[in-house]
Amino acid sequence: MVKDKAERIIESRKRLAQRAPDPTIVLAGSLMSRMIRCNKPGCRYCEKDKGKGHGPIWILSVNAGNRRARQIPVPAHVKQEVSEGVRRYAEIQKWLKQISSLSLDLLEERKKR
Ligand SMILES: [Zn+2]
């Protein structure tokens, strides 16, 4: 029997759903780096127009609602873990969008009948 397009979409959607990335470590936010100035007189890292400052230090920016962001300093020993969590979040969002796009295709297909 020849499968119709709707059935094929349902199958690929199911296959995609089974390949869910592990959400255990998920962390919603964005990781940014920044140089800081100590303002100590004579510091060679902070010299005006010459020094690049100290760092980088890492900051996790988290949506706090009302268009506000919480800036959380991330110490070096947890930076790797945080960056993996942020990456996993993006991966899961991408995965959800792929499934959603198939659901949209399915809707269009079913409307034809
Ligand atoms: Zn300095």
Backbone and ligand atoms as CSV (ligand in chain L), in Angstrom:
chain,resi,resn,atom,element,x,y,z
A,1,MET,N,N,0.839,-1.197,0.000
A,1,MET,CA,C,0.000,0.000,0.000
A,1,MET,C,C,0.877,1.252,0.000
A,2,VAL,N,N,0.511,2.185,-0.807
A,2,VAL,CA,C,1.260,3.442,-0.846
A,2,VAL,C,C,0.796,4.341,0.296
A,3,LYS,N,N,1.766,4.810,1.044
A,3,LYS,CA,C,1.409,5.671,2.160
A,3,LYS,C,C,1.099,7.080,1.657
A,4,ASP,N,N,0.104,7.679,2.236
A,4,ASP,CA,C,-0.168,9.050,1.811
A,4,ASP,C,C,0.746,10.006,2.562
A,5,LYS,N,N,0.714,11.233,2.122
A,5,LYS,CA,C,1.655,12.215,2.648
A,5,LYS,C,C,1.471,12.446,4.157
A,6,ALA,N,N,0.222,12.467,4.593
A,6,ALA,CA,C,-0.054,12.673,6.021
A,6,ALA,C,C,0.602,11.582,6.863
A,7,GLU,N,N,0.490,10.339,6.410
A,7,GLU,CA,C,1.097,9.240,7.161
A,7,GLU,C,C,2.618,9.381,7.234
A,8,ARG,N,N,3.198,9.804,6.124
A,8,ARG,CA,C,4.659,9.979,6.118
A,8,ARG,C,C,5.084,11.088,7.088
A,9,ILE,N,N,4.297,12.148,7.118
A,9,ILE,CA,C,4.612,13.239,8.047
A,9,ILE,C,C,4.516,12.753,9.499
A,10,ILE,N,N,3.457,11.996,9.780
A,10,ILE,CA,C,3.260,11.469,11.145
A,10,ILE,C,C,4.432,10.579,11.547
A,11,GLU,N,N,4.901,9.774,10.602
A,11,GLU,CA,C,6.040,8.901,10.901
A,11,GLU,C,C,7.320,9.680,11.177
A,12,SER,N,N,7.589,10.663,10.341
A,12,SER,CA,C,8.841,11.413,10.595
A,12,SER,C,C,8.740,12.214,11.885
A,13,ARG,N,N,7.534,12.660,12.200
A,13,ARG,CA,C,7.341,13.394,13.448
A,13,ARG,C,C,7.603,12.484,14.646
A,14,LYS,N,N,7.121,11.259,14.553
A,14,LYS,CA,C,7.324,10.304,15.638
A,14,LYS,C,C,8.810,9.989,15.815
A,15,ARG,N,N,9.483,9.796,14.673
A,15,ARG,CA,C,10.917,9.501,14.725
A,15,ARG,C,C,11.693,10.650,15.371
A,16,LEU,N,N,11.337,11.862,14.977
A,16,LEU,CA,C,11.982,13.049,15.522
A,16,LEU,C,C,11.719,13.174,17.027
A,17,ALA,N,N,10.490,12.905,17.432
A,17,ALA,CA,C,10.108,13.007,18.841
A,17,ALA,C,C,10.898,12.037,19.710
A,18,GLN,N,N,11.249,10.887,19.116
A,18,GLN,CA,C,12.001,9.891,19.884
A,18,GLN,C,C,13.470,10.288,20.073
A,19,ARG,N,N,13.910,11.249,19.264
A,19,ARG,CA,C,15.307,11.685,19.400
A,19,ARG,C,C,15.409,12.939,20.270
A,20,ALA,N,N,14.639,13.002,21.317
A,20,ALA,CA,C,14.639,14.167,22.199
A,20,ALA,C,C,15.999,14.351,22.870
A,21,PRO,N,N,16.559,15.566,22.809
A,21,PRO,CA,C,17.797,15.810,23.547
A,21,PRO,C,C,17.502,15.743,25.048
A,22,ASP,N,N,18.433,15.219,25.814
A,22,ASP,CA,C,18.248,15.096,27.270
A,22,ASP,C,C,18.136,16.488,27.914
A,23,PRO,N,N,16.995,16.780,28.557
A,23,PRO,CA,C,16.786,18.126,29.098
A,23,PRO,C,C,17.358,18.327,30.505
A,24,THR,N,N,17.946,17.286,31.077
A,24,THR,CA,C,18.370,17.359,32.475
A,24,THR,C,C,19.174,18.610,32.818
A,25,ILE,N,N,20.102,18.994,31.947
A,25,ILE,CA,C,21.023,20.078,32.296
A,25,ILE,C,C,20.578,21.451,31.791
A,26,VAL,N,N,19.375,21.500,31.205
A,26,VAL,CA,C,18.915,22.733,30.552
A,26,VAL,C,C,19.022,23.991,31.422
A,27,LEU,N,N,19.482,25.054,30.805
A,27,LEU,CA,C,19.570,26.340,31.484
A,27,LEU,C,C,19.188,27.436,30.489
A,28,ALA,N,N,18.104,28.165,30.800
A,28,ALA,CA,C,17.626,29.213,29.891
A,28,ALA,C,C,18.323,30.520,30.212
A,29,GLY,N,N,19.089,31.019,29.270
A,29,GLY,CA,C,19.795,32.270,29.485
A,29,GLY,C,C,20.862,32.408,28.424
A,30,SER,N,N,21.586,33.522,28.432
A,30,SER,CA,C,22.707,33.606,27.508
A,30,SER,C,C,23.972,33.974,28.263
A,31,LEU,N,N,25.038,33.337,27.821
A,31,LEU,CA,C,26.316,33.490,28.495
A,31,LEU,C,C,27.141,34.537,27.748
A,32,MET,N,N,27.596,35.539,28.503
A,32,MET,CA,C,28.368,36.609,27.866
A,32,MET,C,C,29.669,36.811,28.637
A,33,SER,N,N,30.667,37.310,27.927
A,33,SER,CA,C,31.920,37.610,28.626
A,33,SER,C,C,32.143,39.114,28.619
A,34,ARG,N,N,32.899,39.550,29.575
A,34,ARG,CA,C,33.114,40.986,29.706
A,34,ARG,C,C,34.458,41.217,30.395
A,35,MET,N,N,35.140,42.292,29.993
A,35,MET,CA,C,36.376,42.678,30.676
A,35,MET,C,C,36.008,43.702,31.747
A,36,ILE,N,N,36.736,43.683,32.859
A,36,ILE,CA,C,36.424,44.663,33.901
A,36,ILE,C,C,37.635,45.518,34.246
A,37,ARG,N,N,37.355,46.712,34.727
A,37,ARG,CA,C,38.424,47.638,35.108
A,37,ARG,C,C,38.460,47.781,36.622
A,38,CYS,N,N,39.673,47.702,37.177
A,38,CYS,CA,C,39.794,47.736,38.632
A,38,CYS,C,C,39.929,49.157,39.161
A,39,ASN,N,N,40.263,50.095,38.239
A,39,ASN,CA,C,40.419,51.508,38.613
A,39,ASN,C,C,41.535,51.784,39.616
A,40,LYS,N,N,42.448,50.822,39.800
A,40,LYS,CA,C,43.600,51.087,40.668
A,40,LYS,C,C,44.600,51.898,39.868
A,41,PRO,N,N,45.129,52.979,40.477
A,41,PRO,CA,C,46.088,53.808,39.747
A,41,PRO,C,C,47.316,52.969,39.376
A,42,GLY,N,N,47.773,53.117,38.129
A,42,GLY,CA,C,48.992,52.426,37.697
A,42,GLY,C,C,48.793,50.987,37.276
A,43,CYS,N,N,47.571,50.481,37.294
A,43,CYS,CA,C,47.346,49.097,36.852
A,43,CYS,C,C,47.578,49.015,35.355
A,44,ARG,N,N,48.506,48.114,34.937
A,44,ARG,CA,C,48.848,48.082,33.518
A,44,ARG,C,C,47.738,47.466,32.671
A,45,TYR,N,N,46.858,46.688,33.299
A,45,TYR,CA,C,45.752,46.099,32.535
A,45,TYR,C,C,44.642,47.114,32.242
A,46,CYS,N,N,44.622,48.162,33.074
A,46,CYS,CA,C,43.510,49.110,32.963
A,46,CYS,C,C,43.954,50.478,32.455
A,47,GLU,N,N,45.199,50.585,32.030
A,47,GLU,CA,C,45.707,51.835,31.500
A,47,GLU,C,C,44.781,52.386,30.422
A,48,LYS,N,N,44.535,53.676,30.488
A,48,LYS,CA,C,43.603,54.278,29.540
A,48,LYS,C,C,44.094,54.105,28.098
A,49,ASP,N,N,43.187,53.715,27.224
A,49,ASP,CA,C,43.421,53.504,25.792
A,49,ASP,C,C,44.427,52.399,25.472
A,50,LYS,N,N,45.010,51.774,26.491
A,50,LYS,CA,C,46.006,50.723,26.234
A,50,LYS,C,C,45.559,49.384,26.776
A,51,GLY,N,N,45.255,49.368,28.082
A,51,GLY,CA,C,44.917,48.098,28.729
A,51,GLY,C,C,43.553,47.580,28.295
A,52,LYS,N,N,43.432,46.254,28.342
A,52,LYS,CA,C,42.154,45.655,27.955
A,52,LYS,C,C,41.271,45.374,29.174
A,53,GLY,N,N,41.819,45.673,30.361
A,53,GLY,CA,C,41.085,45.363,31.581
A,53,GLY,C,C,41.377,43.948,32.047
A,54,HIS,N,N,40.701,43.526,33.086
A,54,HIS,CA,C,40.893,42.183,33.632
A,54,HIS,C,C,39.811,41.240,33.128
A,55,GLY,N,N,40.159,40.003,33.025
A,55,GLY,CA,C,39.120,39.043,32.655
A,55,GLY,C,C,39.532,38.166,31.498
A,56,PRO,N,N,38.618,37.628,30.737
A,56,PRO,CA,C,37.184,37.989,30.840
A,56,PRO,C,C,36.493,37.362,32.054
A,57,ILE,N,N,35.435,38.038,32.520
A,57,ILE,CA,C,34.551,37.421,33.490
A,57,ILE,C,C,33.300,36.997,32.719
A,58,TRP,N,N,32.655,35.981,33.229
A,58,TRP,CA,C,31.479,35.444,32.523
A,58,TRP,C,C,30.202,35.787,33.262
A,59,ILE,N,N,29.202,36.181,32.488
A,59,ILE,CA,C,27.912,36.605,33.041
A,59,ILE,C,C,26.810,35.807,32.360
A,60,LEU,N,N,25.910,35.266,33.162
A,60,LEU,CA,C,24.729,34.615,32.598
A,60,LEU,C,C,23.574,35.602,32.674
A,61,SER,N,N,23.007,35.908,31.514
A,61,SER,CA,C,21.884,36.824,31.476
A,61,SER,C,C,20.595,36.011,31.377
A,62,VAL,N,N,19.732,36.184,32.384
A,62,VAL,CA,C,18.507,35.386,32.475
A,62,VAL,C,C,17.297,36.309,32.407
A,63,ASN,N,N,16.330,35.919,31.601
A,63,ASN,CA,C,15.095,36.684,31.484
A,63,ASN,C,C,14.343,36.687,32.822
A,64,ALA,N,N,14.093,37.880,33.363
A,64,ALA,CA,C,13.428,37.963,34.662
A,64,ALA,C,C,11.988,38.455,34.513
A,65,GLY,N,N,11.466,38.434,33.299
A,65,GLY,CA,C,10.105,38.905,33.059
A,65,GLY,C,C,10.068,40.419,32.946
A,66,ASN,N,N,8.956,40.939,32.468
A,66,ASN,CA,C,8.823,42.393,32.289
A,66,ASN,C,C,9.970,43.013,31.508
A,67,ARG,N,N,10.449,42.260,30.526
A,67,ARG,CA,C,11.565,42.724,29.686
A,67,ARG,C,C,12.829,43.029,30.481
A,68,ARG,N,N,12.929,42.457,31.651
A,68,ARG,CA,C,14.133,42.691,32.447
A,68,ARG,C,C,15.008,41.451,32.441
A,69,ALA,N,N,16.309,41.689,32.621
A,69,ALA,CA,C,17.252,40.572,32.636
A,69,ALA,C,C,18.006,40.569,33.957
A,70,ARG,N,N,18.221,39.365,34.472
A,70,ARG,CA,C,19.058,39.223,35.659
A,70,ARG,C,C,20.446,38.860,35.195
A,71,GLN,N,N,21.453,39.538,35.688
A,71,GLN,CA,C,22.836,39.255,35.308
A,71,GLN,C,C,23.511,38.498,36.445
A,72,ILE,N,N,23.848,37.268,36.170
A,72,ILE,CA,C,24.442,36.434,37.219
A,72,ILE,C,C,25.906,36.124,36.898
A,73,PRO,N,N,26.825,36.551,37.755
A,73,PRO,CA,C,28.242,36.234,37.512
A,73,PRO,C,C,28.468,34.727,37.571
A,74,VAL,N,N,29.277,34.216,36.647
A,74,VAL,CA,C,29.539,32.776,36.585
A,74,VAL,C,C,31.020,32.518,36.847
A,75,PRO,N,N,31.346,31.927,37.991
A,75,PRO,CA,C,32.755,31.643,38.300
A,75,PRO,C,C,33.331,30.631,37.306
A,76,ALA,N,N,34.641,30.719,37.102
A,76,ALA,CA,C,35.312,29.883,36.102
A,76,ALA,C,C,35.033,28.386,36.271
A,77,HIS,N,N,34.957,27.918,37.520
A,77,HIS,CA,C,34.827,26.466,37.715
A,77,HIS,C,C,33.453,25.917,37.308
A,78,VAL,N,N,32.458,26.778,37.097
A,78,VAL,CA,C,31.160,26.282,36.634
A,78,VAL,C,C,30.819,26.764,35.226
A,79,LYS,N,N,31.742,27.486,34.609
A,79,LYS,CA,C,31.467,28.070,33.295
A,79,LYS,C,C,31.126,27.009,32.248
A,80,GLN,N,N,31.897,25.938,32.229
A,80,GLN,CA,C,31.689,24.840,31.271
A,80,GLN,C,C,30.279,24.255,31.401
A,81,GLU,N,N,29.912,23.973,32.645
A,81,GLU,CA,C,28.601,23.402,32.953
A,81,GLU,C,C,27.469,24.334,32.504
A,82,VAL,N,N,27.624,25.618,32.817
A,82,VAL,CA,C,26.619,26.612,32.445
A,82,VAL,C,C,26.500,26.705,30.924
A,83,SER,N,N,27.632,26.719,30.243
A,83,SER,CA,C,27.586,26.866,28.793
A,83,SER,C,C,26.961,25.642,28.123
A,84,GLU,N,N,27.166,24.463,28.707
A,84,GLU,CA,C,26.510,23.265,28.179
A,84,GLU,C,C,24.996,23.323,28.375
A,85,GLY,N,N,24.575,23.830,29.526
A,85,GLY,CA,C,23.141,23.971,29.813
A,85,GLY,C,C,22.465,24.936,28.855
A,86,VAL,N,N,23.150,26.038,28.573
A,86,VAL,CA,C,22.624,27.042,27.645
A,86,VAL,C,C,22.533,26.457,26.231
A,87,ARG,N,N,23.570,25.720,25.843
A,87,ARG,CA,C,23.590,25.103,24.522
A,87,ARG,C,C,22.470,24.061,24.385
A,88,ARG,N,N,22.270,23.291,25.442
A,88,ARG,CA,C,21.221,22.260,25.404
A,88,ARG,C,C,19.837,22.892,25.254
A,89,TYR,N,N,19.654,24.031,25.906
A,89,TYR,CA,C,18.377,24.743,25.800
A,89,TYR,C,C,18.101,25.116,24.341
A,90,ALA,N,N,19.110,25.653,23.677
A,90,ALA,CA,C,18.963,26.049,22.273
A,90,ALA,C,C,18.680,24.832,21.396
A,91,GLU,N,N,19.362,23.733,21.720
A,91,GLU,CA,C,19.192,22.492,20.965
A,91,GLU,C,C,17.744,21.994,21.062
A,92,ILE,N,N,17.184,22.056,22.281
A,92,ILE,CA,C,15.816,21.590,22.496
A,92,ILE,C,C,14.812,22.512,21.808
A,93,GLN,N,N,15.086,23.792,21.829
A,93,GLN,CA,C,14.216,24.730,21.120
A,93,GLN,C,C,14.189,24.436,19.632
A,94,LYS,N,N,15.366,24.148,19.086
A,94,LYS,CA,C,15.474,23.830,17.669
A,94,LYS,C,C,14.694,22.551,17.351
A,95,TRP,N,N,14.850,21.565,18.219
A,95,TRP,CA,C,14.156,20.287,18.068
A,95,TRP,C,C,12.641,20.485,18.103
A,96,LEU,N,N,12.158,21.295,19.045
A,96,LEU,CA,C,10.725,21.585,19.134
A,96,LEU,C,C,10.219,22.269,17.868
A,97,LYS,N,N,11.017,23.198,17.347
A,97,LYS,CA,C,10.610,23.907,16.135
A,97,LYS,C,C,10.496,22.969,14.949
A,98,GLN,N,N,11.391,21.977,14.889
A,98,GLN,CA,C,11.333,21.005,13.801
A,98,GLN,C,C,10.047,20.182,13.883
A,99,ILE,N,N,9.698,19.761,15.096
A,99,ILE,CA,C,8.468,18.987,15.275
A,99,ILE,C,C,7.260,19.847,14.926
A,100,SER,N,N,7.281,21.089,15.400
A,100,SER,CA,C,6.183,21.999,15.134
A,100,SER,C,C,6.009,22.235,13.636
A,101,SER,N,N,7.110,22.325,12.939
A,101,SER,CA,C,7.031,22.549,11.504
A,101,SER,C,C,6.385,21.352,10.787
A,102,LEU,N,N,6.649,20.134,11.286
A,102,LEU,CA,C,5.992,18.954,10.729
A,102,LEU,C,C,4.492,18.956,11.050
A,103,SER,N,N,4.159,19.412,12.247
A,103,SER,CA,C,2.747,19.497,12.621
A,103,SER,C,C,2.010,20.479,11.721
A,104,LEU,N,N,2.706,21.529,11.344
A,104,LEU,CA,C,2.141,22.522,10.433
A,104,LEU,C,C,1.909,21.914,9.045
A,105,ASP,N,N,2.910,21.146,8.583
A,105,ASP,CA,C,2.765,20.446,7.301
A,105,ASP,C,C,1.557,19.507,7.332
A,106,LEU,N,N,1.407,18.833,8.466
A,106,LEU,CA,C,0.308,17.887,8.624
A,106,LEU,C,C,-1.038,18.609,8.581
A,107,LEU,N,N,-1.093,19.738,9.241
A,107,LEU,CA,C,-2.317,20.544,9.226
A,107,LEU,C,C,-2.694,20.932,7.792
A,108,GLU,N,N,-1.695,21.407,7.046
A,108,GLU,CA,C,-1.949,21.806,5.660
A,108,GLU,C,C,-2.439,20.625,4.841
A,109,GLU,N,N,-1.833,19.471,5.112
A,109,GLU,CA,C,-2.186,18.269,4.377
A,109,GLU,C,C,-3.624,17.837,4.674
A,110,ARG,N,N,-4.002,17.936,5.934
A,110,ARG,CA,C,-5.340,17.496,6.341
A,110,ARG,C,C,-6.434,18.454,5.912
A,111,LYS,N,N,-6.044,19.708,5.721
A,111,LYS,CA,C,-7.030,20.707,5.278
A,111,LYS,C,C,-7.495,20.424,3.852
A,112,LYS,N,N,-6.645,19.699,3.122
A,112,LYS,CA,C,-6.959,19.436,1.719
A,112,LYS,C,C,-8.172,18.502,1.545
A,113,ARG,N,N,-8.505,17.790,2.628
A,113,ARG,CA,C,-9.608,16.835,2.476
A,113,ARG,C,C,-10.949,17.446,2.860
L,1,ZN,ZN,ZN,43.225,46.855,36.664
